[in-house]
Every structure is written in C-alpha cells, then in structure tokens.
C-alpha cells in the first residue's frame, strides 16, 4: 500500500461503473434517430369481415358490438321493450353516419381508433378514454344517455372498435380518419342555395321534409333524418357547418367516396347551412363544453366564444375572419390546438 493514497471501495467502483454505463446508454439514445410515428392509409386498408369472428368470449362481444352498431335503435333505442335498455334517445343507427360498419375512409371511421385513446379532447378540456368518447356519441348523436362503463353494451362497443383496429399500431397517424377538409368559399354559407341543392340531391333519400326513410326491418332508418325530433341534437359534431359540409361532399349521396365527390365545395357548404339551420333537439349545459374557449372549433354554433364574432357568424360563416382572430389570440396566449377540429381551409396540395 502506498502512503497517502486510499484504495477505492468495491461499492465506489461499482457506482462508477453504473454511472459510466448510464452515460453510455444516454449517449446511444441521443445518437439513435427519433422513431417515426407509424402512418396507416385507411383508404388502402382491407375491410374486415364480421363473419370471420370466432365464437370465443371476445368474439361474442365483437358480434354484439357490430349488432349494436348496425341496428342501434332495435337494440337500445327509445322503443325497446325493457325501459332499462333505452339508452338511445332517437332511432338513429351508429352506421347511419359511420358508414360501412365504421370502415369507410373519411366517413368518421372507427378503424384504428382503439389506439388513439386515451387522448386529450378539447370539448371536455381533459384526457378521456374511448368509453367516454363512446358516451359522447350516446348523449349527442343519438340524443340519449350514457352507457354504464361496466355494462355489456359498453364492453361490446369497445370490443368492436378493438376488432376493427386489429393490426394498426397504437398512436398511428390515420390517413382517411375523421372527415376530409374542404376549401370553403370566402363568404357566409347560403341556406337558400342549400335548399335547392337539398331538393335536387338529398331529398330523394332523406325526404323533402328531411325526416328520413325508415329501414325495411327494425326500428331504425335506411336514410336518417337530418333534423327534427328524431335527429342528432345541437351538441353533436354534425351540427357544425364545416363538419357537415366535409362529410356531405365526400360521402353523399350514399355510395359516393372522397375520391369522386358529387357535390362541389360550394354546394356542400350551402347545403350544410340549410341542414344545420333546421330545428333539432337541444342539449343542456352546452356552455360547459370547451373550457378552453380558444380550442372551440370555429364553426361551433353555440357560445361562449373567446372572440368578438356573433353566434350567427360562428354558425354560418364567413369563417376566415374568425380563424385569423383565433390564431392571433392563440399566439398571444400560447394556446395549442386553437380552433380545432377545423374541417374547412383544406391543405392546398391534398390529393382528392
């Protein structure tokens, strides 16, 4: 032993080794390229066949979820025999909006949605689960009440979404999800022009009165009402003009797809104004939606708003002045996701 020099302890040597290993790992992680988010093109994604589902416990729930989805009113609608199972407040079917069993691209498909939750939702101003999102549809689109989280119906709905999402990585970017944006005209939407478009293009299915056509079997509709007492309420996403216009242009009349629209952007814009301008059920406490007001979509037809524009302009446009003001206020307050989702102002180079 040399005088004046201490021998390092075994523990200290081990500690130095751990620090060196940790530093090396961090350096390697920093040098590794950032992993890219998977992108899934739902326009090329193969449709799944419900007949392929097995009769194991999960499969039984998936099949029940499919039945709930495609025959909602007969299963949990306002006229079912058991009052305890009357969860839907109207006779719409989930598949009236989410076409092809929730698989049609840009028709608000559910394919891949399982891996998108939990997620932050501006409407609630909080992170929500898939089950909470399903109940949002129950309370708004079918104008009903929330399903108990432990109910067989809720388990069936979530199992069906899980099955539809098979093979899609969690958190993937979904091309073909939601609705495809439009480039709306730089003017207020014209409901009188929209009435003409409705008469020519929409009325053959939805009726001149907009109250739809009943299905040949069951309690639901083949072509749903677009307003009136049996329609979605004013808290539903489809009550927003730009959402309704984007959906109509890329999915209507039935059989239309995003790649070959029948309506022009101007026609979709105006007919959406005609539709959202009609009377429909009203949801209570909508003032509690979007606690961060700058995150409220610019075409939300009910206040309160963070800007000075009227409810009339928020409902019918023109939207670009609102959009510009919201961007300015968001920059000042450093608010993220301001004015979203915004189904107007399409990306100029987006392929159709």
C-alpha positions as a Python dict, from the first residue, in 0.01 Angstrom:
ca = {
    (1, 'X'): (0, 0, 0),
    (2, 'X'): (133, 344, -94),
    (3, 'X'): (133, 602, 183),
    (4, 'X'): (-131, 875, 147),
    (5, 'X'): (-343, 704, -122),
    (6, 'X'): (-669, 536, -31),
    (7, 'X'): (-785, 226, -213),
    (8, 'X'): (-1130, 277, -372),
    (9, 'X'): (-1400, 62, -218),
    (10, 'X'): (-1574, -208, -417),
    (11, 'X'): (-1903, -17, -384),
    (12, 'X'): (-1749, 302, -520),
    (13, 'X'): (-1604, 117, -818),
    (14, 'X'): (-1946, -35, -887),
    (15, 'X'): (-2104, 311, -865),
    (16, 'X'): (-1854, 450, -1117),
    (17, 'X'): (-1931, 160, -1348),
    (18, 'X'): (-2304, 225, -1326),
    (19, 'X'): (-2258, 595, -1400),
    (20, 'X'): (-2038, 517, -1700),
    (21, 'X'): (-2292, 263, -1831),
    (22, 'X'): (-2578, 510, -1785),
    (23, 'X'): (-2388, 785, -1965),
    (24, 'X'): (-2310, 549, -2249),
    (25, 'X'): (-2674, 448, -2277),
    (26, 'X'): (-2790, 809, -2283),
    (27, 'X'): (-2537, 892, -2550),
    (28, 'X'): (-2652, 598, -2759),
    (29, 'X'): (-3016, 702, -2716),
    (30, 'X'): (-2932, 1056, -2821),
    (31, 'X'): (-2748, 932, -3127),
    (32, 'X'): (-3032, 700, -3229),
    (33, 'X'): (-3269, 865, -3481),
    (34, 'X'): (-3608, 957, -3338),
    (35, 'X'): (-3865, 691, -3408),
    (36, 'X'): (-4124, 799, -3663),
    (37, 'X'): (-4494, 773, -3591),
    (38, 'X'): (-4647, 496, -3800),
    (39, 'X'): (-4875, 619, -4079),
    (40, 'X'): (-5165, 399, -4185),
    (41, 'X'): (-5358, 478, -4503),
    (42, 'X'): (-5715, 373, -4433),
    (43, 'X'): (-5805, 430, -4797),
    (44, 'X'): (-5593, 122, -4872),
    (45, 'X'): (-5675, -74, -4556),
    (46, 'X'): (-5864, -401, -4618),
    (47, 'X'): (-6218, -428, -4484),
    (48, 'X'): (-6274, -685, -4212),
    (49, 'X'): (-6550, -945, -4238),
    (50, 'X'): (-6764, -984, -3927),
    (51, 'X'): (-6838, -1342, -4039),
    (52, 'X'): (-6474, -1427, -3967),
    (53, 'X'): (-6510, -1355, -3595),
    (54, 'X'): (-6493, -1664, -3377),
    (55, 'X'): (-6743, -1755, -3107),
    (56, 'X'): (-6498, -1721, -2818),
    (57, 'X'): (-6581, -1473, -2535),
    (58, 'X'): (-6415, -1180, -2714),
    (59, 'X'): (-6575, -1271, -3045),
    (60, 'X'): (-6922, -1287, -2890),
    (61, 'X'): (-6877, -931, -2762),
    (62, 'X'): (-6744, -816, -3101),
    (63, 'X'): (-7050, -958, -3276),
    (64, 'X'): (-7282, -796, -3025),
    (65, 'X'): (-7097, -468, -3077),
    (66, 'X'): (-7150, -500, -3451),
    (67, 'X'): (-7522, -560, -3393),
    (68, 'X'): (-7543, -256, -3165),
    (69, 'X'): (-7360, -52, -3425),
    (70, 'X'): (-7569, -153, -3724),
    (71, 'X'): (-7910, -189, -3554),
    (72, 'X'): (-7882, 58, -3266),
    (73, 'X'): (-8246, 158, -3240),
    (74, 'X'): (-8372, -200, -3224),
    (75, 'X'): (-8122, -289, -2953),
    (76, 'X'): (-8103, 14, -2724),
    (77, 'X'): (-8343, 265, -2880),
    (78, 'X'): (-8631, 457, -2722),
    (79, 'X'): (-8891, 190, -2804),
    (80, 'X'): (-8722, -132, -2690),
    (81, 'X'): (-8932, -343, -2457),
    (82, 'X'): (-8707, -310, -2150),
    (83, 'X'): (-8707, 54, -2030),
    (84, 'X'): (-8369, 0, -1862),
    (85, 'X'): (-8212, -62, -2203),
    (86, 'X'): (-8345, 253, -2369),
    (87, 'X'): (-8010, 428, -2390),
    (88, 'X'): (-8053, 595, -2729),
    (89, 'X'): (-8296, 885, -2736),
    (90, 'X'): (-8364, 866, -3110),
    (91, 'X'): (-8391, 592, -3370),
    (92, 'X'): (-8065, 660, -3550),
    (93, 'X'): (-7813, 384, -3602),
    (94, 'X'): (-7440, 437, -3550),
    (95, 'X'): (-7390, 316, -3906),
    (96, 'X'): (-7606, 600, -4042),
    (97, 'X'): (-7301, 825, -4004),
    (98, 'X'): (-7007, 583, -3964),
    (99, 'X'): (-7056, 411, -4300),
    (100, 'X'): (-6968, 52, -4395),
    (101, 'X'): (-6985, -57, -4034),
    (102, 'X'): (-6742, 214, -3931),
    (103, 'X'): (-6487, 132, -4200),
    (104, 'X'): (-6540, 389, -4480),
    (105, 'X'): (-6248, 634, -4506),
    (106, 'X'): (-6335, 996, -4435),
    (107, 'X'): (-6677, 892, -4306),
    (108, 'X'): (-6554, 915, -3945),
    (109, 'X'): (-6427, 555, -3948),
    (110, 'X'): (-6352, 368, -3627),
    (111, 'X'): (-6066, 169, -3781),
    (112, 'X'): (-5755, 240, -3575),
    (113, 'X'): (-5945, 444, -3317),
    (114, 'X'): (-5869, 195, -3039),
    (115, 'X'): (-5503, 300, -3035),
    (116, 'X'): (-5583, 674, -3027),
    (117, 'X'): (-5716, 666, -2670),
    (118, 'X'): (-5679, 787, -2402),
    (119, 'X'): (-5643, 1129, -2568),
    (120, 'X'): (-5689, 1495, -2485),
    (121, 'X'): (-6026, 1623, -2606),
    (122, 'X'): (-6088, 1997, -2625),
    (123, 'X'): (-6464, 1956, -2578),
    (124, 'X'): (-6407, 1812, -2232),
    (125, 'X'): (-6081, 2000, -2173),
    (126, 'X'): (-5935, 1677, -2037),
    (127, 'X'): (-5786, 1342, -2131),
    (128, 'X'): (-6071, 1099, -2198),
    (129, 'X'): (-6098, 726, -2256),
    (130, 'X'): (-6252, 550, -2555),
    (131, 'X'): (-6551, 461, -2338),
    (132, 'X'): (-6607, 827, -2251),
    (133, 'X'): (-6587, 914, -2619),
    (134, 'X'): (-6849, 648, -2699),
    (135, 'X'): (-7074, 802, -2437),
    (136, 'X'): (-7026, 1140, -2603),
    (137, 'X'): (-7193, 990, -2911),
    (138, 'X'): (-7464, 835, -2696),
    (139, 'X'): (-7551, 1170, -2540),
    (140, 'X'): (-7522, 1381, -2857),
    (141, 'X'): (-7554, 1194, -3185),
    (142, 'X'): (-7824, 957, -3062),
    (143, 'X'): (-7956, 1216, -2815),
    (144, 'X'): (-7962, 966, -2531),
    (145, 'X'): (-7788, 881, -2206),
    (146, 'X'): (-7451, 741, -2112),
    (147, 'X'): (-7393, 367, -2104),
    (148, 'X'): (-7265, 236, -1770),
    (149, 'X'): (-6894, 170, -1811),
    (150, 'X'): (-6932, -188, -1685),
    (151, 'X'): (-7236, -267, -1900),
    (152, 'X'): (-7231, -541, -2161),
    (153, 'X'): (-7322, -279, -2423),
    (154, 'X'): (-7018, -66, -2346),
    (155, 'X'): (-6789, -369, -2347),
    (156, 'X'): (-6939, -473, -2680),
    (157, 'X'): (-6890, -132, -2842),
    (158, 'X'): (-6528, -109, -2726),
    (159, 'X'): (-6459, -470, -2831),
    (160, 'X'): (-6595, -395, -3179),
    (161, 'X'): (-6368, -91, -3209),
    (162, 'X'): (-6076, -305, -3089),
    (163, 'X'): (-6151, -567, -3354),
    (164, 'X'): (-6181, -306, -3630),
    (165, 'X'): (-5841, -169, -3523),
    (166, 'X'): (-5659, -502, -3539),
    (167, 'X'): (-5313, -464, -3692),
    (168, 'X'): (-5290, -86, -3655),
    (169, 'X'): (-5020, 40, -3415),
    (170, 'X'): (-5123, 250, -3118),
    (171, 'X'): (-5093, 620, -3188),
    (172, 'X'): (-5059, 576, -3564),
    (173, 'X'): (-5137, 867, -3793),
    (174, 'X'): (-5456, 766, -3971),
    (175, 'X'): (-5487, 888, -4328),
    (176, 'X'): (-5858, 867, -4408),
    (177, 'X'): (-5971, 916, -4049),
    (178, 'X'): (-6235, 1169, -3949),
    (179, 'X'): (-6361, 1379, -4239),
    (180, 'X'): (-6170, 1528, -4530),
    (181, 'X'): (-6142, 1906, -4516),
    (182, 'X'): (-6299, 2132, -4775),
    (183, 'X'): (-6189, 2469, -4908),
    (184, 'X'): (-6489, 2672, -4806),
    (185, 'X'): (-6591, 2983, -5001),
    (186, 'X'): (-6483, 3319, -4856),
    (187, 'X'): (-6842, 3411, -4771),
    (188, 'X'): (-7122, 3315, -4542),
    (189, 'X'): (-7297, 2993, -4638),
    (190, 'X'): (-7625, 3046, -4819),
    (191, 'X'): (-7907, 2830, -4685),
    (192, 'X'): (-8145, 2927, -4966),
    (193, 'X'): (-7898, 2795, -5224),
    (194, 'X'): (-7852, 2496, -4999),
    (195, 'X'): (-8225, 2427, -5007),
    (196, 'X'): (-8205, 2393, -5385),
    (197, 'X'): (-7911, 2152, -5356),
    (198, 'X'): (-8104, 1955, -5093),
    (199, 'X'): (-8409, 1925, -5318),
    (200, 'X'): (-8204, 1804, -5613),
    (201, 'X'): (-7951, 1579, -5442),
    (202, 'X'): (-8053, 1491, -5086),
    (203, 'X'): (-8433, 1476, -5080),
    (204, 'X'): (-8462, 1155, -5288),
    (205, 'X'): (-8320, 968, -4986),
    (206, 'X'): (-8380, 1191, -4684),
    (207, 'X'): (-8721, 1319, -4797),
    (208, 'X'): (-8828, 1672, -4883),
    (209, 'X'): (-8906, 1722, -4514),
    (210, 'X'): (-8559, 1596, -4413),
    (211, 'X'): (-8711, 1338, -4181),
    (212, 'X'): (-8556, 1036, -4348),
    (213, 'X'): (-8681, 696, -4461),
    (214, 'X'): (-8733, 407, -4224),
    (215, 'X'): (-8550, 79, -4272),
    (216, 'X'): (-8743, -214, -4415),
    (217, 'X'): (-8683, -408, -4092),
    (218, 'X'): (-8607, -299, -3738),
    (219, 'X'): (-8668, 30, -3564),
    (220, 'X'): (-8403, 239, -3741),
    (221, 'X'): (-8364, 429, -4065),
    (222, 'X'): (-8228, 334, -4404),
    (223, 'X'): (-8171, 705, -4463),
    (224, 'X'): (-8163, 904, -4138),
    (225, 'X'): (-8347, 1226, -4055),
    (226, 'X'): (-8119, 1529, -4084),
    (227, 'X'): (-8329, 1743, -3849),
    (228, 'X'): (-8645, 1717, -3645),
    (229, 'X'): (-8719, 1538, -3315),
    (230, 'X'): (-8559, 1207, -3415),
    (231, 'X'): (-8230, 1361, -3531),
    (232, 'X'): (-7896, 1427, -3359),
    (233, 'X'): (-7900, 1714, -3112),
    (234, 'X'): (-7727, 2051, -3134),
    (235, 'X'): (-7433, 1930, -2928),
    (236, 'X'): (-7332, 1671, -3189),
    (237, 'X'): (-7035, 1729, -3416),
    (238, 'X'): (-7259, 1706, -3722),
    (239, 'X'): (-7441, 2019, -3610),
    (240, 'X'): (-7129, 2216, -3710),
    (241, 'X'): (-7142, 2352, -4066),
    (242, 'X'): (-6788, 2271, -4179),
    (243, 'X'): (-6809, 1918, -4042),
    (244, 'X'): (-7145, 1861, -4212),
    (245, 'X'): (-7014, 2009, -4539),
    (246, 'X'): (-6699, 1797, -4537),
    (247, 'X'): (-6897, 1483, -4461),
    (248, 'X'): (-7164, 1554, -4725),
    (249, 'X'): (-6917, 1634, -5000),
    (250, 'X'): (-6707, 1319, -4957),
    (251, 'X'): (-6979, 1066, -4870),
    (252, 'X'): (-7312, 1179, -5011),
    (253, 'X'): (-7530, 1075, -5189),
    (254, 'X'): (-7481, 726, -5049),
    (255, 'X'): (-7222, 537, -5248),
    (256, 'X'): (-7008, 846, -5305),
    (257, 'X'): (-6646, 831, -5193),
    (258, 'X'): (-6391, 1102, -5119),
    (259, 'X'): (-6211, 1037, -5447),
    (260, 'X'): (-6514, 1111, -5667),
    (261, 'X'): (-6740, 1366, -5497),
    (262, 'X'): (-7078, 1451, -5647),
    (263, 'X'): (-7116, 1787, -5473),
    (264, 'X'): (-6886, 2081, -5531),
    (265, 'X'): (-6736, 2255, -5229),
    (266, 'X'): (-6979, 2546, -5273),
    (267, 'X'): (-7277, 2311, -5293),
    (268, 'X'): (-7165, 2117, -4985),
    (269, 'X'): (-7106, 2442, -4797),
    (270, 'X'): (-7452, 2577, -4875),
    (271, 'X'): (-7647, 2255, -4824),
    (272, 'X'): (-7476, 2213, -4487),
    (273, 'X'): (-7605, 2560, -4393),
    (274, 'X'): (-7955, 2454, -4488),
    (275, 'X'): (-7930, 2139, -4275),
    (276, 'X'): (-7772, 2291, -3962),
    (277, 'X'): (-8018, 2579, -3980),
    (278, 'X'): (-8314, 2347, -3913),
    (279, 'X'): (-8463, 2272, -3573),
    (280, 'X'): (-8337, 1970, -3382),
    (281, 'X'): (-8323, 1851, -3019),
    (282, 'X'): (-8128, 2077, -2784),
    (283, 'X'): (-7871, 1951, -2537),
    (284, 'X'): (-7850, 2107, -2192),
    (285, 'X'): (-7538, 2273, -2045),
    (286, 'X'): (-7353, 2326, -2373),
    (287, 'X'): (-7191, 2633, -2216),
    (288, 'X'): (-6972, 2389, -2022),
    (289, 'X'): (-6822, 2248, -2343),
    (290, 'X'): (-6470, 2360, -2439),
    (291, 'X'): (-6350, 2504, -2107),
    (292, 'X'): (-6053, 2644, -2302),
    (293, 'X'): (-6262, 2863, -2530),
    (294, 'X'): (-5987, 2916, -2788),
    (295, 'X'): (-5993, 2541, -2854),
    (296, 'X'): (-6358, 2555, -2956),
    (297, 'X'): (-6397, 2477, -3330),
    (298, 'X'): (-6460, 2797, -3523),
    (299, 'X'): (-6796, 2671, -3654),
    (300, 'X'): (-6937, 2570, -3315),
    (301, 'X'): (-7294, 2704, -3326),
    (302, 'X'): (-7316, 2787, -2954),
    (303, 'X'): (-7115, 3010, -2722),
    (304, 'X'): (-6946, 3131, -2521),
    (305, 'X'): (-6662, 3235, -2754),
    (306, 'X'): (-6319, 3383, -2691),
    (307, 'X'): (-6355, 3624, -2986),
    (308, 'X'): (-6596, 3906, -3068),
    (309, 'X'): (-6782, 3731, -3352),
    (310, 'X'): (-7154, 3660, -3329),
    (311, 'X'): (-7314, 3315, -3288),
    (312, 'X'): (-7465, 3370, -3636),
    (313, 'X'): (-7120, 3407, -3794),
    (314, 'X'): (-6984, 3112, -3599),
    (315, 'X'): (-7274, 2906, -3734),
    (316, 'X'): (-7280, 3016, -4098),
    (317, 'X'): (-6952, 3199, -4165),
    (318, 'X'): (-6762, 3356, -4321),
    (319, 'X'): (-6507, 3164, -4118),
    (320, 'X'): (-6170, 3302, -4226),
    (321, 'X'): (-6202, 3621, -4014),
    (322, 'X'): (-6281, 3403, -3711),
    (323, 'X'): (-5993, 3171, -3798),
    (324, 'X'): (-5749, 3463, -3821),
    (325, 'X'): (-5865, 3614, -3491),
    (326, 'X'): (-5840, 3280, -3311),
    (327, 'X'): (-5487, 3230, -3445),
    (328, 'X'): (-5390, 3575, -3318),
    (329, 'X'): (-5539, 3520, -2973),
    (330, 'X'): (-5382, 3176, -2953),
    (331, 'X'): (-5037, 3318, -3035),
    (332, 'X'): (-5076, 3579, -2762),
    (333, 'X'): (-5182, 3325, -2501),
    (334, 'X'): (-4970, 3036, -2633),
    (335, 'X'): (-5280, 2819, -2660),
    (336, 'X'): (-5232, 2496, -2853),
    (337, 'X'): (-5493, 2333, -3080),
    (338, 'X'): (-5686, 2659, -3111),
    (339, 'X'): (-5998, 2645, -3328),
    (340, 'X'): (-5976, 2269, -3385),
    (341, 'X'): (-6102, 2048, -3534),
    (342, 'X'): (-6133, 2275, -3836),
    (343, 'X'): (-6287, 2094, -4133),
    (344, 'X'): (-6254, 2393, -4363),
    (345, 'X'): (-5938, 2553, -4502),
    (346, 'X'): (-5817, 2240, -4679),
    (347, 'X'): (-5448, 2183, -4728),
    (348, 'X'): (-5395, 2313, -5083),
    (349, 'X'): (-5193, 2019, -5208),
    (350, 'X'): (-5406, 1745, -5057),
    (351, 'X'): (-5495, 1482, -5316),
    (352, 'X'): (-5859, 1405, -5374),
}
